[in-house]
Amino acid sequence: GSGLDATAANTLDDYEEGTWTPTAGSDAGVFTAGYSIQSGKYTKIGNIVCATFDINLSSRTLSGSVAFLYGLPFAVRNNGDLSGSFGNIVVTSNHGSNFYQISIYAQNAASYCFIKGTTSNTSGLITLPDQFWGATTRLSGGVVYNTSA
């Protein structure tokens, strides 16, 4: 044998639940915005974070060029590729026009998510512009990612 306790690898040594504050923004930073809903919950088990969110803007001032979701409860580990993150959007309304399938992923070595989408029913996922965030956009979903924290 290896001399290691076979059960040690399966010991749960890090478990945490809490809330976080998701915020709309872009590559230029967090927007100046009002929210009618701004809720985030997370569960962290070891180096895996499952963060869910529901936000509904009531106002916002656009800046930058690429749509981001800020405020992740733990920094995203730099895996060197996108293997450490995936997400899904379950509710969206009042977003900028001409966006169809919408997805999300946590950016390596950061504390924000890129919002990706399609602009037609035949195009692939692209990084969405800040105009995705309409004045009263609602975005709900979740992201699972690796952290070093």
N, CA, C and O of each residue as an XYZ file, in Angstrom:
596
protein
N       0.808     -1.185      0.000
C       0.000      0.000      0.000
C       0.849      1.244      0.000
O       2.076      1.177      0.079
N       0.194      2.371     -0.088
C       0.875      3.656     -0.161
C       1.203      4.204      1.219
O       1.938      5.185      1.334
N       0.682      3.601      2.247
C       0.892      4.125      3.584
C      -0.090      5.228      3.931
O      -0.058      5.757      5.041
N      -0.975      5.586      2.983
C      -1.968      6.622      3.243
C      -3.262      5.981      3.712
O      -3.613      4.879      3.290
N      -3.956      6.673      4.576
C      -5.273      6.218      5.026
C      -6.236      6.388      3.854
O      -6.448      7.513      3.400
N      -6.811      5.326      3.364
C      -7.680      5.371      2.187
C      -8.891      6.263      2.399
O      -9.440      6.786      1.429
N      -9.326      6.451      3.646
C     -10.496      7.288      3.888
C     -10.141      8.765      3.964
O     -11.024      9.616      3.855
N      -8.866      9.086      4.147
C      -8.472     10.494      4.302
C      -8.808     11.315      3.064
O      -9.191     12.479      3.183
N      -8.674     10.735      1.887
C      -8.945     11.468      0.652
C     -10.412     11.851      0.535
O     -10.756     12.761     -0.220
N     -11.270     11.174      1.267
C     -12.698     11.447      1.178
C     -13.226     12.222      2.392
O     -14.438     12.338      2.576
N     -12.333     12.740      3.204
C     -12.748     13.498      4.378
C     -13.168     14.900      3.963
O     -12.441     15.580      3.240
N     -14.336     15.331      4.417
C     -14.824     16.680      4.117
C     -14.213     17.642      5.126
O     -14.621     17.688      6.286
N     -13.226     18.413      4.665
C     -12.513     19.287      5.596
C     -12.797     20.771      5.369
O     -12.277     21.618      6.095
N     -13.609     21.087      4.380
C     -13.878     22.496      4.107
C     -15.269     22.623      3.496
O     -15.476     22.282      2.332
N     -16.215     23.112      4.283
C     -17.585     23.297      3.806
C     -18.078     24.635      4.322
O     -17.933     24.935      5.507
N     -18.660     25.444      3.443
C     -19.147     26.768      3.855
C     -20.345     27.144      2.999
O     -20.376     26.855      1.803
N     -21.326     27.786      3.609
C     -22.477     28.350      2.909
C     -22.555     29.819      3.239
O     -22.167     30.227      4.333
N     -23.050     30.627      2.310
C     -23.191     32.050      2.586
C     -23.910     32.776      1.474
O     -24.491     32.169      0.574
N     -23.854     34.083      1.558
C     -24.482     34.949      0.557
C     -23.404     35.816     -0.086
O     -22.328     36.013      0.477
N     -23.711     36.324     -1.259
C     -22.827     37.256     -1.954
C     -23.683     38.259     -2.701
O     -24.889     38.063     -2.854
N     -23.068     39.325     -3.162
C     -23.811     40.410     -3.820
C     -23.425     40.495     -5.290
O     -22.399     41.085     -5.627
N     -24.237     39.911     -6.169
C     -23.947     39.995     -7.600
C     -24.225     41.397     -8.126
O     -25.221     42.019     -7.755
N     -23.349     41.890     -8.987
C     -23.506     43.225     -9.541
C     -23.246     43.213    -11.044
O     -22.398     42.464    -11.529
N     -23.977     44.042    -11.771
C     -23.818     44.170    -13.219
C     -22.638     45.080    -13.524
O     -22.359     46.024    -12.785
N     -21.956     44.788    -14.610
C     -20.845     45.632    -14.999
C     -20.296     45.253    -16.351
O     -20.933     44.553    -17.139
N     -19.085     45.739    -16.599
C     -18.412     45.503    -17.867
C     -16.914     45.438    -17.618
O     -16.464     45.435    -16.472
N     -16.147     45.386    -18.698
C     -14.699     45.407    -18.585
C     -14.194     46.716    -17.986
O     -13.034     46.801    -17.583
N     -15.042     47.730    -17.922
C     -14.674     49.010    -17.305
C     -14.973     49.029    -15.807
O     -14.638     49.999    -15.128
N     -15.603     47.961    -15.274
C     -15.899     47.888    -13.851
C     -17.381     47.752    -13.576
O     -18.196     47.609    -14.488
N     -17.712     47.802    -12.288
C     -19.103     47.686    -11.834
C     -19.875     48.918    -12.276
O     -19.382     50.039    -12.149
N     -21.081     48.721    -12.794
C     -21.937     49.841    -13.202
C     -22.456     50.604    -11.982
O     -22.605     50.038    -10.899
N     -22.724     51.872    -12.169
C     -23.569     52.623    -11.242
C     -24.987     52.171    -11.567
O     -25.494     52.450    -12.653
N     -25.626     51.476    -10.634
C     -26.901     50.827    -10.949
C     -27.788     50.745     -9.722
O     -27.315     50.765     -8.586
N     -29.087     50.651     -9.976
C     -30.070     50.341     -8.950
C     -30.610     48.950     -9.209
O     -30.620     48.489    -10.350
N     -31.057     48.277     -8.162
C     -31.544     46.901     -8.275
C     -32.879     46.746     -7.564
O     -33.057     47.250     -6.455
N     -33.827     46.044     -8.206
C     -35.048     45.660     -7.510
C     -34.868     44.269     -6.891
O     -35.563     43.922     -5.936
N     -33.935     43.473     -7.433
C     -33.517     42.194     -6.854
C     -32.000     42.139     -6.957
O     -31.430     42.447     -8.003
N     -31.350     41.745     -5.870
C     -29.893     41.587     -5.889
C     -29.532     40.547     -4.832
O     -29.216     40.879     -3.689
N     -29.587     39.274     -5.247
C     -29.434     38.178     -4.301
C     -28.438     37.157     -4.829
O     -28.468     36.798     -6.006
N     -27.560     36.694     -3.957
C     -26.626     35.640     -4.323
C     -26.417     34.693     -3.152
O     -26.348     35.120     -1.999
N     -26.317     33.421     -3.452
C     -26.045     32.406     -2.432
C     -24.917     31.513     -2.947
O     -24.760     31.338     -4.156
N     -24.135     30.953     -2.027
C     -23.076     30.053     -2.459
C     -22.899     28.917     -1.466
O     -23.240     29.022     -0.288
N     -22.353     27.828     -1.990
C     -21.848     26.721     -1.192
C     -20.439     26.451     -1.689
O     -20.207     26.316     -2.890
N     -19.492     26.372     -0.742
C     -18.098     26.077     -1.073
C     -17.732     24.763     -0.396
O     -17.854     24.620      0.821
N     -17.283     23.809     -1.202
C     -16.817     22.526     -0.686
C     -15.400     22.333     -1.227
O     -15.208     22.137     -2.427
N     -14.416     22.391     -0.338
C     -13.031     22.310     -0.787
C     -12.717     23.460     -1.719
O     -12.887     24.621     -1.345
N     -12.258     23.161     -2.934
C     -11.930     24.220     -3.883
C     -13.017     24.448     -4.924
O     -12.780     25.134     -5.919
N     -14.209     23.885     -4.713
C     -15.326     24.050     -5.638
C     -16.348     25.018     -5.032
O     -16.777     24.848     -3.891
N     -16.725     26.025     -5.805
C     -17.735     26.990     -5.385
C     -18.938     26.868     -6.324
O     -18.782     26.897     -7.545
N     -20.115     26.733     -5.760
C     -21.361     26.791     -6.518
C     -22.067     28.077     -6.094
O     -22.560     28.184     -4.971
N     -22.109     29.044     -6.997
C     -22.676     30.356     -6.689
C     -23.911     30.597     -7.558
O     -23.825     30.574     -8.786
N     -25.056     30.827     -6.917
C     -26.282     31.133     -7.644
C     -26.616     32.604     -7.446
O     -26.181     33.224     -6.476
N     -27.392     33.156     -8.372
C     -27.687     34.586     -8.314
C     -29.017     34.904     -8.966
O     -29.505     34.164     -9.820
N     -29.589     36.013     -8.548
C     -30.799     36.573     -9.155
C     -30.685     38.083     -9.013
O     -30.731     38.615     -7.904
N     -30.536     38.765    -10.131
C     -30.496     40.225    -10.085
C     -31.488     40.788    -11.080
O     -31.724     40.205    -12.139
N     -32.066     41.923    -10.733
C     -32.970     42.650    -11.620
C     -32.621     44.124    -11.493
O     -32.808     44.735    -10.440
N     -32.114     44.680    -12.578
C     -31.753     46.093    -12.569
C     -32.998     46.968    -12.568
O     -34.015     46.618    -13.167
N     -32.911     48.101    -11.893
C     -33.963     49.124    -11.982
C     -33.423     50.367    -12.677
O     -34.195     51.221    -13.113
N     -32.097     50.471    -12.782
C     -31.435     51.546    -13.525
C     -29.975     51.161    -13.679
O     -29.468     50.314    -12.944
N     -29.305     51.780    -14.629
C     -27.869     51.540    -14.784
C     -27.286     52.566    -15.752
O     -27.974     53.082    -16.632
N     -26.003     52.843    -15.562
C     -25.250     53.688    -16.476
C     -24.217     52.798    -17.153
O     -23.327     52.262    -16.493
N     -24.335     52.640    -18.472
C     -23.424     51.770    -19.210
C     -22.028     52.359    -19.281
O     -21.851     53.577    -19.325
N     -21.039     51.472    -19.291
C     -19.654     51.864    -19.533
C     -18.931     50.641    -20.066
O     -19.402     49.517    -19.900
N     -17.802     50.851    -20.699
C     -17.018     49.725    -21.194
C     -17.602     49.128    -22.451
O     -18.386     49.766    -23.154
N     -17.205     47.869    -22.734
C     -17.656     47.258    -23.979
C     -18.105     45.804    -23.840
O     -18.796     45.304    -24.729
N     -17.741     45.101    -22.756
C     -18.061     43.680    -22.612
C     -18.864     43.469    -21.332
O     -18.498     43.994    -20.281
N     -19.959     42.701    -21.410
C     -20.846     42.471    -20.262
C     -20.221     41.496    -19.268
O     -19.811     40.398    -19.646
N     -20.149     41.897    -17.990
C     -19.635     41.070    -16.908
C     -20.674     40.988    -15.794
O     -21.564     41.832    -15.693
N     -20.546     39.960    -14.963
C     -21.265     39.856    -13.693
C     -20.196     39.806    -12.612
O     -19.351     38.911    -12.610
N     -20.232     40.765    -11.695
C     -19.208     40.899    -10.660
C     -19.688     40.366     -9.311
O     -20.870     40.091     -9.105
N     -18.715     40.232     -8.400
C     -19.019     39.985     -7.002
C     -18.889     38.555     -6.537
O     -19.324     38.240     -5.429
N     -18.300     37.660     -7.345
C     -18.190     36.267     -6.916
C     -17.632     36.184     -5.500
O     -16.762     36.972     -5.129
N     -18.124     35.237     -4.708
C     -17.744     35.197     -3.288
C     -16.291     34.802     -3.035
O     -15.748     35.120     -1.977
N     -15.647     34.113     -3.989
C     -14.232     33.730     -3.875
C     -13.582     33.954     -5.227
O     -14.223     33.799     -6.266
N     -12.313     34.317     -5.211
C     -11.588     34.506     -6.460
C     -11.505     33.183     -7.217
O     -11.430     32.109     -6.620
N     -11.520     33.286     -8.525
C     -11.432     32.122     -9.395
C      -9.963     31.720     -9.542
O      -9.109     32.559     -9.827
N      -9.679     30.440     -9.348
C      -8.318     29.943     -9.528
C      -7.945     30.002    -11.009
O      -8.797     29.817    -11.878
N      -6.679     30.257    -11.285
C      -6.209     30.252    -12.662
C      -5.842     28.823    -13.054
O      -4.765     28.337    -12.709
N      -6.729     28.163    -13.766
C      -6.482     26.795    -14.222
C      -5.682     26.756    -15.514
O      -5.263     25.683    -15.948
N      -5.464     27.914    -16.135
C      -4.750     27.954    -17.397
C      -5.633     27.660    -18.593
O      -5.194     27.795    -19.735
N      -6.869     27.261    -18.350
C      -7.842     27.013    -19.409
C      -9.231     27.181    -18.790
O      -9.343     27.643    -17.654
N     -10.261     26.823    -19.499
C     -11.625     27.023    -18.995
C     -12.192     25.786    -18.313
O     -13.401     25.694    -18.104
N     -11.324     24.824    -17.960
C     -11.799     23.584    -17.363
C     -12.365     23.773    -15.962
O     -13.077     22.901    -15.464
N     -12.062     24.890    -15.322
C     -12.478     25.086    -13.942
C     -13.774     25.824    -13.750
O     -14.106     26.174    -12.618
N     -14.540     26.084    -14.823
C     -15.746     26.887    -14.661
C     -16.807     26.501    -15.677
O     -16.509     26.223    -16.839
N     -18.055     26.488    -15.215
C     -19.186     26.406    -16.126
C     -20.385     27.018    -15.438
O     -20.443     27.078    -14.210
N     -21.332     27.466    -16.221
C     -22.502     28.088    -15.627
C     -23.695     27.998    -16.540
O     -23.602     27.530    -17.675
N     -24.814     28.453    -16.029
C     -26.038     28.436    -16.801
C     -26.930     29.589    -16.371
O     -26.938     29.992    -15.208
N     -27.667     30.100    -17.317
C     -28.647     31.145    -17.055
C     -30.023     30.500    -17.150
O     -30.324     29.818    -18.129
N     -30.859     30.711    -16.138
C     -32.179     30.086    -16.138
C     -33.304     31.081    -16.380
O     -34.368     30.700    -16.867
N     -33.086     32.348    -16.049
C     -34.099     33.377    -16.269
C     -33.415     34.614    -16.811
O     -32.389     35.045    -16.285
N     -33.976     35.179    -17.850
C     -33.512     36.469    -18.327
C     -34.709     37.213    -18.901
O     -35.581     36.615    -19.533
N     -34.744     38.509    -18.680
C     -35.804     39.321    -19.267
C     -35.300     40.751    -19.413
O     -34.392     41.188    -18.705
N     -35.899     41.445    -20.325
C     -35.621     42.867    -20.557
C     -34.150     43.130    -20.865
O     -33.625     44.196    -20.540
N     -33.480     42.154    -21.495
C     -32.089     42.390    -21.864
C     -32.041     43.068    -23.219
O     -33.051     43.166    -23.915
N     -30.856     43.536    -23.586
C     -30.685     44.170    -24.887
C     -31.202     43.272    -25.994
O     -31.297     42.058    -25.814
N     -31.532     43.849    -27.125
C     -32.166     43.107    -28.211
C     -31.189     42.160    -28.902
O     -29.973     42.332    -28.824
N     -31.734     41.177    -29.566
C     -30.995     40.266    -30.434
C     -29.990     39.381    -29.712
O     -28.935     39.069    -30.264
N     -30.302     38.970    -28.478
C     -29.487     37.988    -27.793
C     -30.357     36.771    -27.541
O     -31.450     36.891    -26.988
N     -29.890     35.618    -27.933
C     -30.672     34.396    -27.856
C     -30.140     33.510    -26.733
O     -30.344     33.818    -25.558
N     -29.462     32.417    -27.074
C     -28.895     31.571    -26.026
C     -27.903     32.394    -25.210
O     -27.063     33.095    -25.774
N     -27.998     32.311    -23.878
C     -27.100     33.061    -22.998
C     -26.456     32.080    -22.030
O     -27.128     31.199    -21.494
N     -25.157     32.230    -21.807
C     -24.408     31.373    -20.900
C     -23.445     32.244    -20.098
O     -23.361     33.453    -20.315
N     -22.721     31.621    -19.172
C     -21.858     32.388    -18.279
C     -20.701     31.507    -17.837
O     -20.867     30.297    -17.682
N     -19.537     32.097    -17.632
C     -18.432     31.366    -17.027
C     -17.587     32.309    -16.191
O     -17.491     33.501    -16.480
N     -16.972     31.758    -15.149
C     -16.125     32.538    -14.249
C     -14.738     32.675    -14.869
O     -14.157     31.693    -15.330
N     -14.217     33.888    -14.878
C     -12.926     34.172    -15.492
C     -11.777     33.751    -14.581
O     -11.781     34.056    -13.388
N     -10.793     33.049    -15.146
C      -9.601     32.652    -14.401
C      -8.952     33.839    -13.707
O      -8.880     34.931    -14.269
N      -8.480     33.623    -12.484
C      -7.713     34.605    -11.715
C      -8.453     35.937    -11.572
O      -7.829     36.997    -11.610
N      -9.761     35.892    -11.409
C     -10.578     37.103    -11.278
C     -11.732     36.808    -10.323
O     -11.812     35.719     -9.755
N     -12.624     37.783    -10.150
C     -13.820     37.577     -9.332
C     -15.071     38.012    -10.091
O     -16.011     38.558     -9.513
N     -15.061     37.760    -11.384
C     -16.214     38.106    -12.209
C     -16.454     37.017    -13.250
O     -15.630     36.127    -13.460
N     -17.615     37.124    -13.891
C     -18.003     36.188    -14.938
C     -18.177     36.926    -16.256
O     -18.632     38.070    -16.287
N     -17.813     36.265    -17.332
C     -18.165     36.725    -18.674
C     -19.571     36.239    -18.971
O     -19.937     35.121    -18.609
N     -20.352     37.071    -19.625
C     -21.664     36.661    -20.114
C     -21.507     36.436    -21.617
O     -21.087     37.329    -22.352
N     -21.846     35.239    -22.052
C     -21.709     34.867    -23.456
C     -23.104     34.659    -24.028
O     -24.054     34.423    -23.282
N     -23.229     34.744    -25.326
C     -24.526     34.515    -25.933
C     -24.418     34.415    -27.428
O     -23.337     34.532    -28.005
N     -25.550     34.196    -28.045
C     -25.625     34.187    -29.504
C     -26.456     35.382    -29.939
O     -27.341     35.842    -29.217
N     -26.158     35.869    -31.120
C     -26.885     37.025    -31.656
C     -27.854     36.617    -32.754
O     -28.575     37.455    -33.296
N     -27.871     35.333    -33.081
C     -28.865     34.815    -34.027
C     -29.077     33.349    -33.692
O     -28.365     32.778    -32.867
N     -30.053     32.755    -34.333
C     -30.321     31.345    -34.045
C     -29.352     30.418    -34.773
O     -29.484     29.198    -34.673
N     -28.378     30.971    -35.505
C     -27.404     30.139    -36.206
C     -25.965     30.450    -35.807
O     -25.045     29.801    -36.307
N     -25.741     31.421    -34.923
C     -24.368     31.787    -34.574
C     -23.915     31.068    -33.309
O     -24.737     30.602    -32.520
N     -22.587     30.981    -33.124
C     -22.021     30.403    -31.919
C     -21.986     31.413    -30.788
O     -22.287     32.591    -30.981
N     -21.610     30.935    -29.591
C     -21.510     31.813    -28.426
C     -20.390     32.828    -28.618
O     -19.290     32.486    -29.053
N     -20.687     34.072    -28.289
C     -19.695     35.142    -28.334
C     -19.767     35.911    -27.019
O     -20.754     35.815    -26.290
N     -18.720     36.671    -26.719
C     -18.749     37.574    -25.572
C     -19.743     38.687    -25.889
O     -19.679     39.297    -26.956
N     -20.659     38.949    -24.961
C     -21.712     39.936    -25.234
C     -21.256     41.344    -24.865
O     -20.493     41.524    -23.916
N     -21.724     42.340    -25.614
C     -21.385     43.731    -25.300
C     -22.117     44.208    -24.053
O     -23.083     43.587    -23.612
N     -21.645     45.321    -23.488
C     -22.269     45.868    -22.280
C     -23.734     46.207    -22.498
O     -24.495     46.267    -21.532
N     -24.156     46.433    -23.747
C     -25.560     46.751    -24.031
C     -26.492     45.590    -23.725
O     -27.712     45.756    -23.739
N     -25.926     44.400    -23.445
C     -26.762     43.300    -22.959
C     -27.550     43.747    -21.734
O     -28.716     43.392    -21.560
N     -26.882     44.544    -20.882
C     -27.533     45.036    -19.661
C     -28.488     46.171    -20.010
O     -28.085     47.332    -20.084
N     -29.765     45.826    -20.224
C     -30.781     46.847    -20.402
C     -31.075     47.522    -19.074
O     -30.606     47.072    -18.029
N     -31.846     48.594    -19.109
C     -32.105     49.369    -17.883
C     -32.845     48.556    -16.824
O     -32.751     48.866    -15.637
N     -33.584     47.514    -17.237
C     -34.328     46.696    -16.267
C     -34.085     45.207    -16.500
O     -34.991     44.397    -16.305
N     -32.879     44.840    -16.913
C     -32.554     43.441    -17.186
C     -32.642     42.600    -15.921
O     -32.225     43.028    -14.845
N     -33.191     41.398    -16.065
C     -33.151     40.402    -14.991
C     -32.289     39.247    -15.473
O     -32.430     38.783    -16.605
N     -31.396     38.787    -14.606
C     -30.514     37.684    -14.927
C     -30.430     36.778    -13.697
O     -30.042     37.219    -12.616
N     -30.796     35.520    -13.876
C     -30.744     34.541    -12.794
C     -30.061     33.289    -13.309
O     -30.234     32.902    -14.465
N     -29.290     32.665    -12.448
C     -28.622     31.439    -12.836
C     -27.603     31.032    -11.806
O     -27.744     31.312    -10.615
N     -26.572     30.363    -12.286
C     -25.535     29.918    -11.368
C     -24.262     29.611    -12.116
O     -24.256     29.432    -13.334
N     -23.177     29.553    -11.356
C     -21.864     29.210    -11.911
C     -21.127     28.348    -10.887
O     -21.188     28.597     -9.683
N     -20.436     27.342    -11.388
C     -19.609     26.479    -10.558
C     -18.180     26.687    -11.015
O     -17.900     26.661    -12.214
N     -17.268     26.896    -10.066
C     -15.888     27.179    -10.457
C     -14.903     26.734     -9.386
O     -15.276     26.502     -8.236
N     -13.641     26.619     -9.783
C     -12.541     26.302     -8.852
C     -12.020     27.569     -8.208
O     -11.962     28.622     -8.843
N     -11.637     27.464     -6.935
C     -11.009     28.572     -6.230
C      -9.772     28.046     -5.507
O      -9.640     26.847     -5.260
N      -8.883     28.954     -5.178
C      -7.729     28.587     -4.367
C      -7.948     28.953     -2.906
O      -7.190     28.532     -2.032
N      -8.999     29.748     -2.644
C      -9.259     30.263     -1.295
C      -9.694     29.161     -0.351
O      -9.952     29.422      0.824
